[in-house]
Every structure is written in structure tokens, then in C-alpha cells.
Amino acid sequence: MNELPWFLHCIQYPPTDPLTRELLALVDGLPLVPGPKTIGTENYSRVSEAFLSRGWAGFEEAFDAIISRERSDYASIKRELLRESIFSPKVHLRMARMSLGESTIDEIMDEIARDRVPPKPQ
């Protein structure tokens, strides 16, 4: 990966896999899943390390090495994994805004708190 911080690299070079793009759109707005619940600690470490060092290309390579595309539950496992905060484009944008000085940590924390409050029924 180039000299960009990982979260900026993920913004500049978004996923190219059509399924990953579709699944990211589907999970946008869902509550984030904390920790490596979906594929286990060891597998999560492999995927997250690949993602942090090589961006979305690393994610795809590591994920496909663990979960075969031939599995009937491939898309559902990937969808759940993409709910992890490290893979969230919303999180990447927030980190980018902080690193560029456009938002403070307090402003970002307020946004996160607002996201956790369910909308009032109309």
C-alpha cells in the first residue's frame, strides 16, 4: 500500500468486487458488530491485517482464502463481517475528517452517539 493511512487508502481505492460493494451498501446504517464475531479471532486477524496493509484488495484475498466463494453462505458471512467497524466506509470517512482537521474527536463521538439512538416513529 502507498503512503496514505489505511483509512484514506480505503476511500481513495474503494472495493472493486461487485458483491463487496453491494454488501457494503446493504449494511450501511445497520449497527456495527464489535470484535471478530463472524469468522473467529484467528481468521479475523488475518483478514484485518491484510485489509490494513493492502486495503480492499488485501481484504478480498484474505477473505477468499478463508471462505470459499463456492460456499452457499459466502455472501451472508461476508455481509456480517462487513458490519465490523474496521470495514465501514462511514468509519473511514470519520477518521479522514479527523485526520484532516475537519472534525474534532468530540464531534465524531457525538455523531456516533446520534447514530446509536433509534429514530423516533412518525
Secondary structure as the mmCIF struct_conf table of DSSP 4:
data_model
#
loop_
_struct_conf.conf_type_id
_struct_conf.id
_struct_conf.beg_label_comp_id
_struct_conf.beg_label_asym_id
_struct_conf.beg_label_seq_id
_struct_conf.end_label_comp_id
_struct_conf.end_label_asym_id
_struct_conf.end_label_seq_id
BEND BEND1 GLU A 3 LEU A 4
HELX_RH_AL_P HELX_RH_AL_P1 TRP A 6 GLN A 12
BEND BEND2 TYR A 13 TYR A 13
HELX_RH_AL_P HELX_RH_AL_P2 PRO A 18 VAL A 27
TURN_TY1_P TURN_TY1_P1 ASP A 28 GLY A 29
BEND BEND3 LEU A 30 LEU A 30
HELX_LH_PP_P HELX_LH_PP_P1 PRO A 31 LEU A 32
STRN STRN1 VAL A 33 VAL A 33
HELX_LH_PP_P HELX_LH_PP_P2 PRO A 34 PRO A 34
BEND BEND4 GLY A 35 PRO A 36
TURN_TY1_P TURN_TY1_P2 LYS A 37 ILE A 39
HELX_RH_AL_P HELX_RH_AL_P3 THR A 41 ILE A 66
BEND BEND5 ILE A 67 ILE A 67
TURN_TY1_P TURN_TY1_P3 ARG A 69 GLU A 70
BEND BEND6 ARG A 71 ARG A 71
TURN_TY1_P TURN_TY1_P4 SER A 72 ASP A 73
HELX_RH_AL_P HELX_RH_AL_P4 TYR A 74 LEU A 81
TURN_TY1_P TURN_TY1_P5 LEU A 82 ARG A 83
STRN STRN2 GLU A 84 GLU A 84
HELX_RH_3T_P HELX_RH_3T_P1 SER A 85 PHE A 87
HELX_RH_AL_P HELX_RH_AL_P5 PRO A 89 SER A 99
TURN_TY1_P TURN_TY1_P6 LEU A 100 GLY A 101
BEND BEND7 GLU A 102 SER A 103
HELX_RH_AL_P HELX_RH_AL_P6 ILE A 105 ARG A 116
BEND BEND8 VAL A 117 VAL A 117
HELX_LH_PP_P HELX_LH_PP_P3 PRO A 118 PRO A 121
#
